[in-house]
Amino acid sequence: MGVRHDFLILRENKDNSDLPCNATPCKAFVTEVSFMLLNPVTPMEPKSSDQIPEGEEWIAQIKWDGVRVLTYYDGNEIRLFNRKANERTFHYPELQKIEDYCRASSVIMDGEIIALGSDDKPSFHEVMRRDSIRRFENVKQVSKIVPVTYMIFDLLYYDEQWVNDLPLSERMELLANIVRPQPNIQLVSSHHDGQVIFKTIKEHGLEGIVMKRKDSRYFIGEKKDVWLKVKNYQDLIAVVAGFTLNSGIVNALLLGLYDADGHLWYIGHAGTGRLTKQEWRDLTPLLHSLTSEEQPFVNRPERHRDAYWVKPQLTVKVQYIEWTEGRSLRQPSIQAFVVDVEPKSLQLH
């Protein structure tokens, strides 16, 4: 057909009436039929909150510690993209037979891909073992070791129609009608009492909850307070700019974030978390290959005498309790290395 394949939905259309307001069409004329070619959308994000709203207009959903992935299906082909529009279709082959779990001729669904750790809780470290694969010949082997589940929570497009302007309650009803749950495909459940579900996730050590207004539309590419995330613990993605050694093996990472002027600020060091002993060993030669003579931080790290500096190229997800008055992280622990993140986009707020 001579049409590029970085599409969102490829469909017959005579006008632009059913496109979301921020979608830009690209027309390809084939045998006098006009097709719309769209790029993957940026998903809606919740705002952070310390308070759990109450009232019948709110529902609570568990916030899963996984990877945000949107599914795009045009009736012939399925594509998976993460929140930054990086393709993940080949990372998760178990999701490609969409006809097994979704009754739709075309669809865009939003959800979270999770993997369980040894404690049977969602583990960001485990799911990143799948999401960071770069040699696709390894996918089959790793998928046997790290099975994943797709937790679906929203619907943007269904059977040739954009439904993102419908109230959340109606989108959820549509999802319930078209998705057939499987062992690795689940619909995220909703709860009416946010206080009760938050207490439950705290008891189980889960990430948090997202409170959503039942009348809310899906705001593509926006962060709105009609969705509020309330976290049991804090986390962020930080830049690795140094390390220390113990018996020749890396035992701690020195972490930083950039300011608006592009200066890197030291925010703490972390030597605990999810990394295994073997992963620390494997990390050692990688970090040695990135070493630099120049101290990269504008402020002096507390552990600078025995530190090795590295070019700020690697990024990690870090869990922590709070920020101290000196603008460093209290009790940071490493969850996993993160790919597809531009280090200079990680900034202090």
Secondary structure by P-SEA (a helix, b strand, c coil): ccccccccccccccccccccccbbbbbbbcccbbbbbbcbbbbbbbbbbccccccccbbbbbbccbbbbbbbbcccbbbbbcccccccccccccccccccccccccbbbbbbbbbbcccccccaaaaaaaaacccccaaaaaaaabbbbbbccccccccccccccccaaaaaaaaaaccccccccccbbbbccaaaaaaaaaaacccbbbbbbcccccccccccccbbbbbcbbbbbbbbcccccccccccbbbbbcccccbbbbbccccccccccaaaaaaaaaaaaaacccccccccccccccccccccccbbbbbbbccccccccccbbbbccccccccccccccc
